[in-house]
Amino acid sequence: MASKQPAHGSSAQTTEFDIDLVAEGIRDHSGPHHAVAVVTVDANFTLRVEISAGNQYDWQLDARIVNGSLEVRDAFCEGDHVHEDDVPEWIKRVLDVVGKKLLGDVGA
């Protein structure tokens, strides 16, 4: 886990996670093997999770921590708003991994 400079003002904190999609059981050997998730937390504890993987569309998810996991509040694909039901299952599973890493349940 590597921290970066604040992205949205001096009080924001940004953390980057490298996720092995095959090892996590999220993708098989035919899809992308690796994803990068960048999480930005601002002063109001708003989470923005940006997920990119190989030749897949880039996703931005506004989330909050509820009962020990991340819950999607808004989703965007390549900048366009997407209804929560249309977020691909693999993106939701990456978000679960990110939530566990943020909460310290999984080694970084």
N, C-alpha and C positions, 0 to 999 in steps of 0.2 A: 504494500500500500504506500503510495507516494503522495505527499501533499503538494499542491501547487499554490501559486499566488492567488489571492482572492480574485474572483471573476466579476462580481457584481458589487463593487464598493469595498471599502476598507474593512468592513465587518463580516464579509462573506468568507467561507472556508471551502476549499475545493479538494476533493480526494479522488484519486484515480485507481480503479481496480482492473486488473487483467484477469479475464475469466476463460478457462479452458472449457469450451462448450462440450467437447466429447467426454472429458473426465467427469463433468457434472451431469452427464446423461441428457443434455439439452438438445444436442444435434448429433446426427450420425456422421459417419466418415465421408458422406457425399456433400455435406453443407460446409459452411465456414467452421473452422476448428477453434477459433479464438474471437473473443469480443473484448472491447474496452468500454467500461462504464465510468463516466465522470460524474461525480455527485457534488453538487454545490449546495451548501446550507447557508442561508442568509441570516441576518440579525433577528428576523421574525421566525426562525426555525422552519422556513419553507425549504423543501427539498426539490431540486431539479436534477433528474437523472438523465444523462445523455448516453445512449447506447449505440455503438457502431460495431459492425462485424462484416469483414470481407466485402463482398459485392452486394450486401443487403442494404435496404433503406436505413437511413439514420433516424433514430427515435429519440424524442424528448418527452419525459414524463414528469409531471408535477405530482409529488407524492407526499404523504405524511405517515408517521409511524403510529399504528393503531394496534394495540394488543400484541406488541412484539413483532410486527411485520409491517412491510410497506404497503400502503393502500394508494392506488392511483386516483388522483383527483382530476387531472386533465392529461390528455395524450396528444402528441403531435408527431406526424411522420413527414419528414422533409419539410417541416414548417407548417403543414396543413393540419388543422384540428381533426382528430379521429375519435369517434365514439368508443368508449371503453370496451364495448363488446366486440369491436373490430381490431383490437390489439392482438397480434398473433400470440399463440400460446408460448412460443419460445421466448418472446420478449418478457412475458409475465414470469417465466421461470428464471430468466436472467435477473429480473427485479427481485425475486425471492432470494437468490444468491447474494445480491448486493445488500439486501436487508439483513441477512445473517451476518455478513461481513461487517456492516456498520454497527450492528449490535454486539459484535464480538463472539458470536456462536461458532464462527469458522475462522481458522487461522488465516492471516493475510498473506 
